[in-house]
């Protein structure tokens, strides 16, 4: 029970940081008018919060990184109004390929 709580605490801390960023950083009218600081701090805090949260479920940091990166890419494409069927399917294909690459291989015995 204690190990579960210790794994949840970093996710809560990073989501707290993300909520703090959303509430405290002044937001621009559009993504194209945003400064590098506003974009960087928003997406970095969201990426870290998603990565730590997905790591609780996947128990593999590389799967968590690739899934979080895919969500960030989809959000950026949506904000730039470039999200359509082609970009969505290509992003999901790339994430699927990353998942298949980082999946844990089943260990086989020496005799099999």
N, CA, C and O of each residue as an XYZ file, in Angstrom:
448
protein
N       0.820     -1.193      0.000
C       0.000      0.000      0.000
C       0.869      1.265      0.000
O       0.570      2.242     -0.686
N       1.932      1.222      0.772
C       2.818      2.377      0.847
C       3.532      2.624     -0.477
O       3.769      3.773     -0.851
N       3.877      1.549     -1.188
C       4.555      1.724     -2.475
C       3.632      2.355     -3.509
O       4.085      3.129     -4.352
N       2.344      2.033     -3.453
C       1.385      2.640     -4.380
C       1.266      4.131     -4.102
O       1.231      4.939     -5.030
N       1.203      4.490     -2.843
C       1.106      5.905     -2.481
C       2.368      6.653     -2.897
O       2.292      7.787     -3.371
N       3.518      6.029     -2.722
C       4.769      6.677     -3.118
C       4.882      6.840     -4.630
O       5.585      7.734     -5.100
N       4.206      5.998     -5.392
C       4.218      6.145     -6.848
C       3.219      7.193     -7.316
O       3.421      7.816     -8.358
N       2.151      7.393     -6.566
C       1.121      8.356     -6.958
C       1.535      9.787     -6.621
O       1.125     10.724     -7.307
N       2.329      9.965     -5.589
C       2.712     11.310     -5.142
C       3.422     12.119     -6.232
O       3.073     13.287     -6.408
N       4.405     11.572     -6.983
C       5.014     12.389     -8.052
C       4.012     12.804     -9.132
O       4.103     13.911     -9.661
N       3.066     11.934     -9.462
C       2.057     12.299    -10.457
C       1.207     13.457     -9.954
O       0.903     14.381    -10.709
N       0.823     13.410     -8.691
C       0.034     14.505     -8.124
C       0.834     15.802     -8.066
O       0.290     16.881     -8.300
N       2.109     15.699     -7.758
C       2.963     16.893     -7.716
C       3.072     17.522     -9.102
O       2.957     18.740     -9.241
N       3.294     16.697    -10.132
C       3.432     17.252    -11.479
C       2.110     17.792    -12.014
O       2.107     18.778    -12.751
N       0.985     17.169    -11.661
C      -0.299     17.747    -12.062
C      -0.571     19.036    -11.293
O      -1.204     19.948    -11.825
N      -0.102     19.124    -10.053
C      -0.204     20.379     -9.311
C       0.604     21.482     -9.969
O       0.151     22.624    -10.054
N       1.801     21.144    -10.436
C       2.626     22.120    -11.159
C       1.934     22.549    -12.445
O       1.943     23.730    -12.792
N       1.329     21.585    -13.159
C       0.624     21.914    -14.400
C      -0.561     22.836    -14.126
O      -0.772     23.805    -14.855
N      -1.327     22.544    -13.090
C      -2.468     23.400    -12.745
C      -1.986     24.790    -12.339
O      -2.613     25.791    -12.685
N      -0.879     24.854    -11.610
C      -0.300     26.150    -11.247
C       0.089     26.938    -12.495
O      -0.156     28.142    -12.572
N       0.693     26.266    -13.463
C       1.091     26.932    -14.713
C      -0.136     27.439    -15.459
O      -0.136     28.559    -15.969
N      -1.172     26.624    -15.524
C      -2.385     27.029    -16.239
C      -3.020     28.245    -15.572
O      -3.503     29.148    -16.256
N      -3.022     28.271    -14.255
C      -3.680     29.369    -13.550
C      -2.820     30.626    -13.444
O      -3.371     31.723    -13.345
N      -1.494     30.512    -13.461
C      -0.639     31.662    -13.205
C       0.007     32.271    -14.447
O       0.220     33.483    -14.488
N       0.319     31.479    -15.440
C       0.965     32.019    -16.641
C      -0.105     32.690    -17.495
O      -1.123     32.069    -17.801
N       0.106     33.944    -17.885
C      -0.893     34.617    -18.719
C      -1.001     33.939    -20.087
O       0.003     33.667    -20.745
N      -2.215     33.680    -20.485
C      -2.416     32.956    -21.739
C      -2.583     33.924    -22.910
O      -3.163     34.998    -22.753
N      -2.078     33.544    -24.075
C      -2.193     34.407    -25.262
C      -3.538     34.178    -25.952
O      -4.302     33.284    -25.588
N      -3.803     35.010    -26.956
C      -5.052     34.856    -27.702
C      -5.015     33.641    -28.619
O      -6.044     33.004    -28.844
N      -3.850     33.319    -29.144
C      -3.710     32.134    -29.998
C      -2.315     31.552    -29.800
O      -1.444     32.171    -29.188
N      -2.126     30.357    -30.327
C      -0.837     29.692    -30.179
C       0.254     30.412    -30.962
O       1.413     30.420    -30.550
N      -0.110     31.012    -32.081
C       0.889     31.708    -32.891
C       1.358     33.004    -32.238
O       2.447     33.486    -32.550
N       0.563     33.576    -31.343
C       0.947     34.803    -30.648
C       1.646     34.528    -29.323
O       2.102     35.461    -28.661
N       1.736     33.283    -28.934
C       2.342     32.930    -27.649
C       3.860     33.034    -27.728
O       4.464     32.809    -28.777
N       4.452     33.377    -26.606
C       5.912     33.426    -26.544
C       6.452     32.015    -26.314
O       5.716     31.096    -25.954
N       7.746     31.876    -26.532
C       8.381     30.569    -26.334
C       8.266     30.125    -24.880
O       8.100     28.938    -24.599
N       8.352     31.070    -23.968
C       8.230     30.764    -22.542
C       6.851     30.178    -22.232
O       6.752     29.173    -21.528
N       5.792     30.792    -22.749
C       4.438     30.315    -22.474
C       4.210     28.921    -23.043
O       3.632     28.061    -22.380
N       4.662     28.704    -24.257
C       4.478     27.394    -24.888
C       5.326     26.343    -24.188
O       4.854     25.244    -23.897
N       6.570     26.684    -23.921
C       7.482     25.718    -23.308
C       7.050     25.286    -21.927
O       7.054     24.094    -21.622
N       6.680     26.233    -21.088
C       6.313     25.886    -19.713
C       5.000     25.105    -19.680
O       4.834     24.213    -18.848
N       4.068     25.429    -20.574
C       2.797     24.706    -20.607
C       2.998     23.259    -21.047
O       2.568     22.328    -20.365
N       3.652     23.080    -22.186
C       3.788     21.725    -22.716
C       4.788     20.886    -21.924
O       4.627     19.668    -21.842
N       5.806     21.498    -21.344
C       6.755     20.729    -20.531
C       6.089     20.208    -19.266
O       6.279     19.050    -18.894
N       5.310     21.058    -18.604
C       4.638     20.595    -17.385
C       3.564     19.561    -17.706
O       3.391     18.602    -16.954
N       2.843     19.740    -18.809
C       1.845     18.744    -19.201
C       2.510     17.428    -19.582
O       2.025     16.357    -19.220
N       3.615     17.506    -20.310
C       4.331     16.297    -20.715
C       4.820     15.512    -19.505
O       4.654     14.293    -19.451
N       5.418     16.191    -18.540
C       5.916     15.505    -17.349
C       4.779     14.896    -16.532
O       4.905     13.781    -16.025
N       3.672     15.623    -16.404
C       2.534     15.093    -15.650
C       1.956     13.857    -16.332
O       1.652     12.867    -15.666
N       1.803     13.909    -17.652
C       1.281     12.747    -18.376
C       2.248     11.577    -18.329
O       1.831     10.429    -18.174
N       3.532     11.859    -18.460
C       4.523     10.787    -18.463
C       4.533     10.038    -17.132
O       4.539      8.807    -17.113
N       4.535     10.769    -16.030
C       4.551     10.123    -14.714
C       3.249      9.358    -14.479
O       3.267      8.275    -13.894
N       2.129      9.908    -14.925
C       0.847      9.229    -14.740
C       0.769      7.958    -15.573
O       0.345      6.918    -15.068
N       1.166      8.020    -16.833
C       1.114      6.821    -17.675
C       2.129      5.777    -17.234
O       1.943      4.585    -17.477
N       3.191      6.217    -16.593
C       4.169      5.262    -16.089
C       3.581      4.417    -14.958
O       4.028      3.293    -14.731
N       2.594      4.943    -14.256
C       1.901      4.147    -13.236
C       1.157      2.974    -13.866
O       1.074      1.897    -13.275
N       0.618      3.183    -15.066
C      -0.176      2.142    -15.722
C       0.672      1.203    -16.568
O       0.488     -0.014    -16.521
N       1.601      1.761    -17.342
C       2.394      0.939    -18.259
C       3.583      0.265    -17.579
O       4.030     -0.798    -18.009
N       4.087      0.884    -16.527
C       5.273      0.389    -15.811
C       6.492      0.256    -16.731
O       7.351     -0.603    -16.533
N       6.539      1.118    -17.723
C       7.654      1.180    -18.657
C       7.804      2.641    -19.066
O       6.897      3.216    -19.667
N       8.932      3.234    -18.745
C       9.111      4.663    -18.968
C       9.109      5.013    -20.456
O       8.667      6.099    -20.829
N       9.591      4.118    -21.303
C       9.632      4.410    -22.735
C       8.234      4.404    -23.348
O       7.944      5.219    -24.225
N       7.369      3.504    -22.905
C       5.983      3.517    -23.368
C       5.281      4.781    -22.886
O       4.504      5.385    -23.624
N       5.555      5.172    -21.661
C       4.949      6.386    -21.117
C       5.415      7.620    -21.877
O       4.620      8.512    -22.174
N       6.699      7.665    -22.189
C       7.237      8.792    -22.955
C       6.605      8.884    -24.335
O       6.218      9.967    -24.773
N       6.500      7.758    -25.017
C       5.961      7.795    -26.376
C       4.471      8.132    -26.377
O       4.010      8.859    -27.257
N       3.718      7.622    -25.417
C       2.291      7.934    -25.357
C       2.079      9.410    -25.017
O       1.213     10.059    -25.604
N       2.852      9.938    -24.086
C       2.746     11.353    -23.724
C       3.149     12.250    -24.889
O       2.522     13.279    -25.138
N       4.188     11.855    -25.592
C       4.631     12.622    -26.751
C       3.563     12.638    -27.843
O       3.359     13.661    -28.497
N       2.886     11.519    -28.040
C       1.804     11.467    -29.013
C       0.661     12.394    -28.652
O       0.107     13.067    -29.521
N       0.303     12.434    -27.378
C      -0.766     13.335    -26.945
C      -0.349     14.790    -27.132
O      -1.156     15.620    -27.552
N       0.899     15.100    -26.823
C       1.390     16.468    -27.003
C       1.375     16.846    -28.487
O       0.973     17.956    -28.836
N       1.806     15.941    -29.354
C       1.765     16.212    -30.796
C       0.340     16.466    -31.272
O       0.099     17.394    -32.044
N      -0.600     15.650    -30.820
C      -1.990     15.844    -31.226
C      -2.540     17.175    -30.714
O      -3.297     17.841    -31.421
N      -2.173     17.566    -29.503
C      -2.613     18.862    -28.979
C      -2.020     20.027    -29.765
O      -2.708     21.014    -30.026
N      -0.756     19.918    -30.141
C      -0.126     20.983    -30.926
C      -0.768     21.074    -32.306
O      -1.029     22.173    -32.796
N      -1.022     19.933    -32.931
C      -1.686     19.948    -34.240
C      -3.087     20.539    -34.141
O      -3.514     21.270    -35.034
N      -3.797     20.232    -33.077
C      -5.138     20.790    -32.885
C      -5.062     22.297    -32.670
O      -5.882     23.041    -33.208
N      -4.089     22.749    -31.893
C      -3.958     24.184    -31.631
C      -3.584     24.954    -32.892
O      -3.990     26.103    -33.064
N      -2.815     24.328    -33.770
C      -2.434     24.976    -35.029
C      -3.479     24.784    -36.118
O      -3.279     25.217    -37.252
N      -4.581     24.143    -35.787
C      -5.680     23.858    -36.705
C      -5.208     23.020    -37.892
O      -5.659     23.214    -39.021
N      -4.304     22.096    -37.626
C      -3.784     21.198    -38.653
C      -4.170     19.753    -38.397
O      -3.692     18.850    -39.083
N      -5.020     19.532    -37.424
C      -5.413     18.171    -37.085
C      -6.501     17.713    -38.049
O      -7.602     18.264    -38.070
N      -6.181     16.709    -38.836
C      -7.154     16.100    -39.727
C      -6.950     14.588    -39.689
O      -6.172     14.080    -38.882
N      -7.646     13.883    -40.557
C      -7.584     12.427    -40.532
C      -6.175     11.917    -40.827
O      -5.713     10.964    -40.200
N      -5.500     12.545    -41.775
C      -4.164     12.088    -42.174
C      -3.155     12.299    -41.047
O      -2.413     11.379    -40.702
N      -3.121     13.503    -40.472
C      -2.148     13.764    -39.411
C      -2.442     12.935    -38.166
O      -1.521     12.485    -37.483
N      -3.718     12.733    -37.871
C      -4.075     11.899    -36.720
C      -3.644     10.466    -36.935
O      -3.060      9.846    -36.046
N      -3.930      9.933    -38.120
C      -3.568      8.537    -38.374
C      -2.049      8.350    -38.422
O      -1.542      7.329    -37.957
N      -1.321      9.316    -38.975
C       0.143      9.206    -38.991
C       0.737      9.301    -37.584
O       1.692      8.596    -37.260
N       0.171     10.168    -36.759
C       0.645     10.272    -35.377
C       0.352      8.993    -34.611
O       1.208      8.498    -33.877
N      -0.848      8.456    -34.773
C      -1.195      7.205    -34.089
C      -0.356      6.038    -34.602
O       0.004      5.145    -33.834
N      -0.045      6.042    -35.888
C       0.824      5.002    -36.442
C       2.227      5.095    -35.841
O       2.828      4.080    -35.489
N       2.740      6.315    -35.727
C       4.071      6.494    -35.135
C       4.087      6.053    -33.675
O       5.048      5.428    -33.227
N       3.041      6.370    -32.941
C       2.966      5.952    -31.538
C       2.832      4.442    -31.446
O       3.431      3.818    -30.570
N       2.053      3.849    -32.338
C       1.937      2.388    -32.362
C       3.259      1.713    -32.665
O       3.585      0.688    -32.068
N       4.025      2.280    -33.592
C       5.342      1.719    -33.896
C       6.303      1.871    -32.718
O       7.100      0.974    -32.444
N       6.225      2.998    -32.029
C       7.054      3.164    -30.836
C       6.654      2.172    -29.747
O       7.511      1.625    -29.053
N       5.342      1.943    -29.601
C       4.875      0.960    -28.617
C       5.411     -0.421    -28.940
O       5.889     -1.132    -28.056
N       5.333     -0.800    -30.206
C       5.793     -2.142    -30.568
C       7.309     -2.264    -30.413
O       7.815     -3.351    -30.132
N       8.023     -1.178    -30.591
C       9.476     -1.216    -30.438
C       9.878     -1.323    -28.969
O      10.808     -2.056    -28.631
N       9.189     -0.602    -28.104
C       9.568     -0.560    -26.697
C       8.889     -1.621    -25.840
O       9.132     -1.692    -24.635
N       8.050     -2.436    -26.444
C       7.385     -3.472    -25.664
C       8.414     -4.437    -25.109
O       9.422     -4.731    -25.751
N       8.151     -4.917    -23.928
C       9.079     -5.870    -23.311
C       8.984     -7.203    -24.034
O       7.894     -7.730    -24.258
N      10.121     -7.728    -24.388
C      10.161     -9.050    -25.010
C       9.999    -10.102    -23.923
O      10.565     -9.982    -22.836
N       9.226    -11.125    -24.226
C       9.044    -12.193    -23.255
C      10.319    -13.012    -23.178
O      10.899    -13.396    -24.194
N      10.731    -13.266    -21.969
C      11.958    -14.031    -21.771
C      11.672    -15.504    -22.007
O      10.713    -16.060    -21.471
N      12.493    -16.109    -22.794
C      12.368    -17.534    -23.070
C      13.504    -18.266    -22.388
O      14.570    -17.705    -22.137
N      13.260    -19.499    -22.102
C      14.299    -20.318    -21.493
C      15.377    -20.662    -22.505
O      15.209    -20.444    -23.705
N      16.452    -21.184    -22.029
C      17.555    -21.542    -22.915
C      17.223    -22.746    -23.787
O      17.817    -22.918    -24.852
N      16.291    -23.575    -23.357
C      15.985    -24.791    -24.105
C      14.878    -24.592    -25.115
O      14.653    -25.479    -25.938
N      14.185    -23.491    -25.095
C      13.060    -23.284    -26.018
C      13.465    -22.489    -27.223
O      12.637    -22.227    -28.096
